[in-house]
Amino acid sequence: MLLNTGLLKAILFEKGIKQWQFCRQINLSENYLSKVLHKKVEPSAVLVSKIAQALNLDPRFLLQSTKGRRTRSK
């Protein structure tokens, strides 16, 4: 499972929350949130829960299924 970053961006926009404000709310660096939103890092389950709690959402709502997707071999 991966964080649905498009959904997270949309929720923040809809609620009028700036990324820097959200980072302060959840005690996260703006740089790290940017990396998460640009899919450069995958957030931990703890961080997904923290994000969901701050937005009053079920963490599962913020996840997207990887079922049926191809994965790159290294």
Protein Blocks (a to p, Z undefined) as FASTA:
>chain_A
ZZdfklmmmmmmmnopafklmmmmnopafklmmmmmnopaccdfklmmmmmmmnopafkl
mpccfehiacddZZ
